[in-house]
Amino acid sequence: MKRKKPRFLRQEWWKRKRLKLCWRKPKGLDSKLRKGLKGYGYRVKIGWRSPKETRGLYKGLEEVRVFNPADLEGLDPKKHIVRIASTVGKKKRQEIVKAAGEKGLKIANQGFKV
């Protein structure tokens, strides 16, 4: 359901090494990108927004942040995907991975095998 979106690159990002690729609104008076001329890249506009049904989904599943194994209760493997919080330590992370494996839940940021 999601449409392919272009990469919105900063104006003249290829000219200077110090410019990052992150988007900045073009504000120059003679800016070709601001004017919307062909061949100068895409601008961020409301028309590129994704549909309401798919907004915020991760590979078609709803993301759930988990802090401990008890948070896995009541989650459906067909609807939810687990993302382990960054503040969780190694020991508890292993417990969460093990419990999620038993319930058949996928983990978005597992990072290692147990």
DSSP file (Angstrom, degrees, kcal/mol; ACC not computed):
  #  RESIDUE AA STRUCTURE BP1 BP2  ACC     N-H-->O    O-->H-N    N-H-->O    O-->H-N    TCO  KAPPA ALPHA  PHI   PSI    X-CA   Y-CA   Z-CA
    1    1 A M              0   0    0      0, 0.0     2,-0.2     0, 0.0    53,-0.1   0.000 360.0 360.0 360.0 -26.1    0.0    0.0    0.0
    2    2 A K        -     0   0    0     48,-0.1     2,-0.2    52,-0.1    48,-0.1  -0.531 360.0-134.6 -75.4 141.6    2.9    2.3    0.5
    3    3 A R        -     0   0    0     -2,-0.2     2,-0.4    45,-0.1    -1,-0.1  -0.585  27.7 -96.0 -90.0 154.3    4.1    4.2   -2.5
    4    4 A K        -     0   0    0     -2,-0.2    -1,-0.1     1,-0.0     0, 0.0  -0.585  42.8-159.2 -70.4 127.8    7.7    4.5   -3.5
    5    5 A K        -     0   0    0     -2,-0.4     2,-0.1     1,-0.0    44,-0.0  -0.873  13.9-122.1-107.9 141.9    9.0    7.8   -2.2
    6    6 A P        -     0   0    0      0, 0.0     2,-0.6     0, 0.0    -1,-0.0  -0.360  32.8 -99.5 -74.6 162.7   12.1    9.5   -3.7
    7    7 A R        -     0   0    0     -2,-0.1     2,-1.0     1,-0.0    35,-0.3  -0.750  34.2-139.5 -79.6 120.6   15.1   10.4   -1.5
    8    8 A F        -     0   0    0     -2,-0.6     2,-0.3    33,-0.1    15,-0.2  -0.728  28.5-172.2 -85.6 104.6   14.7   14.0   -0.7
    9    9 A L        -     0   0    0     -2,-1.0    13,-0.2    33,-0.2    15,-0.1  -0.684  26.7 -99.7-101.8 151.7   18.3   15.3   -1.0
   10   10 A R    >   -     0   0    0     11,-0.8     3,-1.4    -2,-0.3     4,-0.2  -0.317  50.4 -88.6 -66.4 148.1   19.6   18.7    0.0
   11   11 A Q  T 3  S-     0   0    0     13,-0.5    -1,-0.1     1,-0.3    30,-0.1  -0.368 107.7  -3.1 -60.5 130.6   20.1   21.3   -2.8
   12   12 A E  T >> S+     0   0    0     28,-0.1     3,-1.1     1,-0.1     4,-0.8   0.816  80.2 152.9  55.8  37.5   23.6   21.0   -4.3
   13   13 A W  T <4  +     0   0    0     -3,-1.4     6,-0.2     1,-0.2    -2,-0.1   0.742  67.8  59.0 -66.2 -22.8   24.7   18.3   -1.9
   14   14 A W  T 34 S+     0   0    0     -4,-0.2    -1,-0.2     1,-0.2     3,-0.1   0.663  95.8  63.1 -81.3 -15.6   27.1   17.0   -4.5
   15   15 A K  T <4 S+     0   0    0     -3,-1.1     2,-0.4     1,-0.2    -1,-0.2   0.861 104.5  38.5 -79.9 -36.5   29.0   20.3   -4.8
   16   16 A R    ><  -     0   0    0     -4,-0.8     3,-0.9     1,-0.1    -1,-0.2  -0.954  62.8-148.1-125.1 135.7   30.4   20.6   -1.2
   17   17 A K  T 3  S+     0   0    0     -2,-0.4    -1,-0.1     1,-0.2    -2,-0.0   0.807  96.7  62.3 -67.6 -30.3   31.7   17.9    1.0
   18   18 A R  T 3  S+     0   0    0      2,-0.0     2,-0.4     0, 0.0    -1,-0.2   0.672  82.8  95.2 -73.3 -16.8   30.5   19.6    4.2
   19   19 A L    <   -     0   0    0     -3,-0.9     2,-0.1    -6,-0.2    -3,-0.0  -0.616  69.0-142.4 -79.7 129.7   26.9   19.4    3.2
   20   20 A K        -     0   0    0     -2,-0.4   -10,-0.2     1,-0.1    -4,-0.1  -0.353  20.4-116.4 -80.1 168.2   25.0   16.5    4.6
   21   21 A L  S    S+     0   0    0    -12,-0.1   -11,-0.8    -2,-0.1     3,-0.1   0.624  77.4 117.2 -80.0 -12.8   22.4   14.6    2.5
   22   22 A C  S    S-     0   0    0    -13,-0.2     2,-0.1     1,-0.1    -2,-0.1  -0.201  75.6 -94.4 -62.9 148.7   19.6   15.6    5.0
   23   23 A W        +     0   0    0    -15,-0.2     2,-0.4   -13,-0.1    -1,-0.1  -0.360  42.5 175.7 -69.6 135.1   16.8   17.8    3.6
   24   24 A R        -     0   0    0    -15,-0.1   -13,-0.5    -3,-0.1     3,-0.0  -0.994  38.1-107.7-133.9 138.4   16.9   21.5    3.9
   25   25 A K        -     0   0    0     -2,-0.4     2,-0.4     1,-0.1     9,-0.1  -0.460  34.3-120.9 -67.1 128.6   14.3   23.8    2.4
   26   26 A P        +     0   0    0      0, 0.0    -1,-0.1     0, 0.0   -16,-0.0  -0.571  39.2 167.6 -72.4 126.8   15.7   25.7   -0.6
   27   27 A K        +     0   0    0     -2,-0.4    -2,-0.0     3,-0.0     2,-0.0   0.389  26.7 124.8-122.4   1.1   15.3   29.4    0.0
   28   28 A G    >   -     0   0    0      1,-0.1     3,-0.9     2,-0.1     6,-0.1  -0.315  62.6-129.1 -68.2 147.7   17.4   31.1   -2.7
   29   29 A L  T 3  S+     0   0    0      1,-0.3    -1,-0.1     5,-0.0     0, 0.0   0.885 110.1  30.8 -62.4 -40.7   15.9   33.7   -4.9
   30   30 A D  T 3  S+     0   0    0      4,-0.0    -1,-0.3     5,-0.0     2,-0.2   0.190  86.5 145.2-103.1  15.7   17.1   32.0   -8.1
   31   31 A S    <>  -     0   0    0     -3,-0.9     4,-1.7     1,-0.2     5,-0.1  -0.350  38.4-158.4 -63.5 123.9   17.0   28.4   -6.8
   32   32 A K  H  >>S+     0   0    0      2,-0.2     5,-2.1     1,-0.2     4,-1.0   0.855  93.7  52.7 -69.8 -35.1   16.0   25.9   -9.4
   33   33 A L  H  45S+     0   0    0      2,-0.2     3,-0.4     1,-0.2    -1,-0.2   0.907 108.6  49.7 -67.4 -41.4   14.9   23.4   -6.8
   34   34 A R  H  45S+     0   0    0      1,-0.2    -1,-0.2     2,-0.1    -2,-0.2   0.880 110.4  50.8 -63.9 -38.0   12.7   25.9   -5.1
   35   35 A K  H  <5S-     0   0    0     -4,-1.7    -1,-0.2     1,-0.0    -2,-0.2   0.698 112.0-124.0 -73.7 -18.7   11.1   26.9   -8.5
   36   36 A G  T  <5 +     0   0    0     -4,-1.0    -3,-0.2    -3,-0.4    -2,-0.1   0.791  45.6 170.9  82.7  28.8   10.5   23.2   -9.2
   37   37 A L    > < -     0   0    0     -5,-2.1     3,-1.1     1,-0.1    -1,-0.2  -0.374  40.7 -92.9 -72.0 153.3   12.3   23.0  -12.5
   38   38 A K  T 3  S+     0   0    0      1,-0.2    -1,-0.1     2,-0.1    -2,-0.0  -0.315 105.5  25.1 -64.8 145.0   12.9   19.6  -14.1
   39   39 A G  T 3  S+     0   0    0     -3,-0.1    -1,-0.2     1,-0.1     3,-0.1   0.519  93.3  97.4  84.7   5.1   16.1   17.7  -13.3
   40   40 A Y  S <  S-     0   0    0     -3,-1.1   -28,-0.1     1,-0.4    -2,-0.1   0.165  89.8-100.7-113.5  19.0   16.8   19.4  -10.0
   41   41 A G        -     0   0    0     -5,-0.1    -1,-0.4   -30,-0.1     2,-0.3  -0.197  45.5 -60.0  92.6 175.9   15.4   16.8   -7.6
   42   42 A Y        -     0   0    0    -35,-0.3     2,-0.3    -3,-0.1   -33,-0.2  -0.720  40.6-141.2-101.2 148.0   12.2   16.4   -5.7
   43   43 A R        -     0   0    0     -2,-0.3     2,-0.5   -35,-0.1   -18,-0.0  -0.777  28.8-102.7-104.1 152.4   10.9   18.7   -3.0
   44   44 A V        +     0   0    0     -2,-0.3     2,-0.3     3,-0.0    -1,-0.0  -0.624  55.6 161.7 -72.3 122.4    9.1   17.6    0.2
   45   45 A K    >   -     0   0    0     -2,-0.5     3,-1.6     1,-0.0     4,-0.2  -0.941  53.4-108.3-141.3 162.0    5.4   18.1   -0.3
   46   46 A I  G >  S+     0   0    0     -2,-0.3     3,-1.6     1,-0.3    -1,-0.0   0.762 110.7  70.7 -62.5 -26.4    2.2   16.9    1.3
   47   47 A G  G 3  S+     0   0    0      1,-0.3    -1,-0.3    -3,-0.0    -3,-0.0   0.678  89.3  61.5 -67.2 -17.5    1.4   14.8   -1.8
   48   48 A W  G <  S+     0   0    0     -3,-1.6    -1,-0.3     2,-0.0    -2,-0.2   0.518  76.9 121.5 -85.3  -5.1    4.2   12.4   -0.9
   49   49 A R    <   -     0   0    0     -3,-1.6     3,-0.1    -4,-0.2   -46,-0.1  -0.246  65.6-116.8 -62.2 145.9    2.6   11.4    2.5
   50   50 A S        -     0   0    0      1,-0.1   -48,-0.1   -48,-0.1    -1,-0.1  -0.425  39.0 -84.7 -81.6 159.0    1.9    7.7    3.0
   51   51 A P    >>  -     0   0    0      0, 0.0     4,-1.2     0, 0.0     3,-0.8  -0.226  35.9-116.4 -62.4 151.9   -1.7    6.4    3.4
   52   52 A K  T 34 S+     0   0    0      1,-0.2     3,-0.3     2,-0.2    -2,-0.1   0.850 112.2  58.4 -57.5 -37.6   -3.3    6.5    6.9
   53   53 A E  T 34 S+     0   0    0      1,-0.2    -1,-0.2   -52,-0.1    -3,-0.0   0.834 114.8  34.5 -65.1 -32.9   -3.6    2.7    7.0
   54   54 A T  T X4 S+     0   0    0     -3,-0.8     3,-1.9   -53,-0.1    -1,-0.2   0.535  86.7 120.8-100.7  -7.9    0.2    2.1    6.5
   55   55 A R  T 3< S+     0   0    0     -4,-1.2     3,-0.1    -3,-0.3    -6,-0.0  -0.371  83.9   8.1 -64.2 127.4    1.6    5.1    8.4
   56   56 A G  T 3  S+     0   0    0      1,-0.3     7,-0.5    -2,-0.1    -1,-0.3   0.479  95.8 133.7  85.0   2.5    3.9    4.1   11.2
   57   57 A L  E <   -A   62   0A   0     -3,-1.9     2,-0.6     5,-0.1    -1,-0.3  -0.558  48.8-144.0 -87.1 152.5    4.0    0.4   10.3
   58   58 A Y  E >  S-A   61   0A   0      3,-3.1     3,-1.6    -2,-0.2    -3,-0.0  -0.942  82.4 -26.6-117.7 107.5    7.2   -1.6   10.1
   59   59 A K  T 3  S-     0   0    0     -2,-0.6    -1,-0.1     1,-0.3     3,-0.1   0.861 126.1 -51.5  53.5  39.5    7.0   -4.1    7.3
   60   60 A G  T 3  S+     0   0    0      1,-0.3     2,-0.3    -6,-0.2    -1,-0.3   0.465 120.7 103.7  81.8   2.2    3.2   -4.2    7.6
   61   61 A L  E <  S-A   58   0A   0     -3,-1.6    -3,-3.1    -5,-0.0     2,-0.4  -0.860  75.4-111.1-118.6 152.5    3.3   -4.8   11.3
   62   62 A E  E     -Ab  57  80A   0     17,-2.8    19,-2.4    -2,-0.3     2,-0.3  -0.677  34.6-129.1 -81.9 128.3    2.6   -2.5   14.3
   63   63 A E  E     - b   0  81A   0     -7,-0.5     2,-0.4    -2,-0.4    19,-0.2  -0.573  22.3-169.0 -80.4 137.9    5.8   -1.9   16.3
   64   64 A V  E     - b   0  82A   0     17,-2.2    19,-2.6    -2,-0.3     2,-0.4  -0.991  17.1-136.5-128.0 123.9    5.6   -2.4   20.1
   65   65 A R  E     - b   0  83A   0     -2,-0.4     2,-0.4    17,-0.2    19,-0.2  -0.645  23.0-160.6 -80.1 133.3    8.5   -1.2   22.4
   66   66 A V  E     + b   0  84A   0     17,-2.1    19,-2.5    -2,-0.4    22,-0.1  -0.946  25.2 172.1-121.8 133.9    9.4   -3.8   25.0
   67   67 A F  S    S+     0   0    0     -2,-0.4    -1,-0.1     1,-0.3    29,-0.1   0.634  73.9   4.5-109.7 -24.2   11.2   -3.2   28.3
   68   68 A N  S >  S-     0   0    0     20,-0.1     3,-1.8    28,-0.1    -1,-0.3  -0.968  81.3 -95.0-154.4 167.1   10.8   -6.7   29.9
   69   69 A P  G >  S+     0   0    0      0, 0.0     3,-1.4     0, 0.0     4,-0.2   0.772 116.8  66.5 -59.1 -26.3    9.4  -10.1   29.1
   70   70 A A  G >  S+     0   0    0      1,-0.3     3,-1.3     2,-0.2    -4,-0.0   0.764  88.4  67.5 -67.0 -23.9    6.1   -9.3   30.8
   71   71 A D  G <  S+     0   0    0     -3,-1.8    -1,-0.3     1,-0.2    -6,-0.0   0.630  85.7  71.2 -70.5 -12.5    5.4   -6.7   28.0
   72   72 A L  G X  S+     0   0    0     -3,-1.4     3,-1.5    -4,-0.3    -1,-0.2   0.588  71.6 115.0 -79.4 -10.1    5.1   -9.5   25.5
   73   73 A E  T <  S+     0   0    0     -3,-1.3     3,-0.1     1,-0.2    -3,-0.0  -0.378  80.6  12.5 -63.9 134.2    1.8  -10.6   27.0
   74   74 A G  T 3  S+     0   0    0      1,-0.3     2,-0.4    -2,-0.1    -1,-0.2   0.575  90.3 136.9  79.7  10.7   -1.2  -10.2   24.7
   75   75 A L    <   -     0   0    0     -3,-1.5    -1,-0.3     4,-0.0    -3,-0.0  -0.741  45.8-142.3 -93.2 139.9    0.8   -9.6   21.5
   76   76 A D    >>  -     0   0    0     -2,-0.4     4,-3.0     1,-0.1     3,-1.2  -0.877   5.2-146.1-102.2 124.7   -0.2  -11.3   18.3
   77   77 A P  T 34 S+     0   0    0      0, 0.0    29,-0.2     0, 0.0    -1,-0.1   0.745 100.2  54.4 -61.5 -23.0    2.6  -12.4   15.9
   78   78 A K  T 34 S+     0   0    0      1,-0.1     3,-0.1    27,-0.1    27,-0.0   0.704 121.5  27.4 -82.9 -19.6    0.5  -11.6   12.9
   79   79 A K  T <4 S+     0   0    0     -3,-1.2   -17,-2.8   -18,-0.1     2,-0.3   0.707 115.2  56.0-111.5 -28.6   -0.2   -8.0   13.9
   80   80 A H  E  <  -b   62   0A   0     -4,-3.0    26,-0.5   -19,-0.2     2,-0.4  -0.797  49.5-166.6-117.8 150.9    2.8   -7.0   16.1
   81   81 A I  E     -b   63   0A   0    -19,-2.4   -17,-2.2    -2,-0.3     2,-0.3  -0.992  26.6-127.0-128.7 140.7    6.6   -6.8   15.8
   82   82 A V  E     -bc  64 107A   0     24,-2.7    26,-3.3    -2,-0.4     2,-0.5  -0.685  18.4-171.1 -94.0 136.4    8.7   -6.2   18.9
   83   83 A R  E     -b   65   0A   0    -19,-2.6   -17,-2.1    -2,-0.3     2,-0.3  -0.978  22.0-137.7-123.3 116.3   11.4   -3.5   19.2
   84   84 A I  E     -b   66   0A   0     -2,-0.5   -17,-0.2   -19,-0.2   -19,-0.1  -0.558  27.6-110.4 -75.6 131.6   13.5   -3.9   22.3
   85   85 A A    >   -     0   0    0    -19,-2.5     3,-1.4    -2,-0.3    -1,-0.1  -0.242  18.7-124.3 -62.4 149.2   14.1   -0.6   24.1
   86   86 A S  T 3  S+     0   0    0      1,-0.3    -1,-0.1    -3,-0.1    -2,-0.1   0.700 106.9  62.9 -70.0 -19.2   17.7    0.8   24.0
   87   87 A T  T 3  S+     0   0    0      2,-0.0     2,-0.3     0, 0.0    -1,-0.3   0.517  78.4 107.3 -84.4  -4.4   17.9    1.0   27.8
   88   88 A V    <   -     0   0    0     -3,-1.4   -20,-0.1   -22,-0.1    -4,-0.0  -0.582  66.7-132.2 -78.8 133.9   17.5   -2.7   28.2
   89   89 A G     >  -     0   0    0     -2,-0.3     4,-2.0     1,-0.1     5,-0.1  -0.134  25.0 -97.4 -79.3 178.2   20.7   -4.5   29.3
   90   90 A K  H  > S+     0   0    0      2,-0.2     4,-2.0     1,-0.2     5,-0.2   0.888 118.4  50.8 -65.9 -42.2   22.2   -7.7   27.8
   91   91 A K  H  > S+     0   0    0      1,-0.2     4,-1.5     2,-0.2    -1,-0.2   0.943 115.6  40.0 -64.1 -49.6   20.8  -10.1   30.4
   92   92 A K  H  > S+     0   0    0      1,-0.2     4,-2.3     2,-0.2    -1,-0.2   0.838 111.3  59.4 -70.3 -31.6   17.2   -8.9   30.1
   93   93 A R  H  X S+     0   0    0     -4,-2.0     4,-2.5     1,-0.2    -1,-0.2   0.904 104.3  50.4 -61.1 -41.9   17.5   -8.6   26.3
   94   94 A Q  H  X S+     0   0    0     -4,-2.0     4,-2.1     1,-0.2    -1,-0.2   0.878 109.5  51.2 -64.4 -37.7   18.4  -12.3   26.1
   95   95 A E  H  X S+     0   0    0     -4,-1.5     4,-2.5     2,-0.2    -2,-0.2   0.913 110.8  48.2 -64.5 -42.2   15.3  -13.1   28.2
   96   96 A I  H  X S+     0   0    0     -4,-2.3     4,-2.6     2,-0.2    -2,-0.2   0.914 111.0  50.2 -64.5 -43.4   13.1  -11.1   25.9
   97   97 A V  H  X S+     0   0    0     -4,-2.5     4,-2.0     1,-0.2    -1,-0.2   0.902 112.4  47.6 -62.3 -41.6   14.5  -12.7   22.8
   98   98 A K  H  X S+     0   0    0     -4,-2.1     4,-1.8     2,-0.2    -2,-0.2   0.927 113.6  46.3 -65.6 -45.7   13.9  -16.1   24.2
   99   99 A A  H  X S+     0   0    0     -4,-2.5     4,-1.5     1,-0.2    -2,-0.2   0.879 112.5  50.8 -65.8 -38.3   10.3  -15.4   25.3
  100  100 A A  H  X>S+     0   0    0     -4,-2.6     5,-2.5     1,-0.2     4,-0.8   0.876 107.8  53.6 -67.5 -36.8    9.6  -13.8   21.9
  101  101 A G  H  <5S+     0   0    0     -4,-2.0     3,-0.4     1,-0.2    -1,-0.2   0.881 106.9  51.4 -63.7 -39.1   10.9  -16.8   20.1
  102  102 A E  H  <5S+     0   0    0     -4,-1.8    -1,-0.2     1,-0.2    -2,-0.2   0.851 113.6  44.3 -65.9 -34.8    8.6  -19.1   22.1
  103  103 A K  H  <5S-     0   0    0     -4,-1.5    -1,-0.2    -5,-0.1    -2,-0.2   0.548 114.0-116.8 -88.3  -7.0    5.6  -17.0   21.2
  104  104 A G  T  <5 +     0   0    0     -4,-0.8     2,-0.3    -3,-0.4    -3,-0.2   0.697  61.5 151.0  81.3  19.9    6.6  -16.7   17.6
  105  105 A L      < -     0   0    0     -5,-2.5    -1,-0.3    -6,-0.2     2,-0.2  -0.627  41.6-129.6 -85.5 142.8    7.1  -12.9   17.7
  106  106 A K        -     0   0    0    -26,-0.5   -24,-2.7    -2,-0.3     2,-0.5  -0.632  14.5-141.9 -88.0 150.6    9.6  -11.2   15.4
  107  107 A I  B >   -c   82   0A   0     -2,-0.2     3,-0.6   -26,-0.2   -24,-0.2  -0.962   5.7-160.0-117.4 127.5   12.1   -8.7   16.7
  108  108 A A  T 3  S+     0   0    0    -26,-3.3   -25,-0.2    -2,-0.5    -1,-0.1   0.836  90.9  26.3 -74.1 -34.0   13.0   -5.6   14.7
  109  109 A N  T 3  S+     0   0    0    -27,-0.4    -1,-0.2     1,-0.1   -26,-0.1  -0.340  73.0 137.6-128.2  51.8   16.4   -4.9   16.4
  110  110 A Q    <   -     0   0    0     -3,-0.6    -1,-0.1     1,-0.1    -2,-0.1   0.970  29.0-176.5 -65.3 -55.6   17.6   -8.2   17.7
  111  111 A G        +     0   0    0     -3,-0.1     2,-0.3     0, 0.0    -1,-0.1   0.144  58.8  35.6  83.1 -21.8   21.2   -7.8   16.7
  112  112 A F  S    S-     0   0    0      0, 0.0     2,-0.3     0, 0.0    -3,-0.0  -0.980  78.3-109.6-156.3 165.5   22.4  -11.3   17.8
  113  113 A K              0   0    0     -2,-0.3   -19,-0.0     1,-0.1   -16,-0.0  -0.780 360.0 360.0-100.5 144.1   21.3  -14.9   18.0
  114  114 A V              0   0    0     -2,-0.3    -1,-0.1   -17,-0.1   -16,-0.0   0.386 360.0 360.0-102.7 360.0   20.5  -16.6   21.3
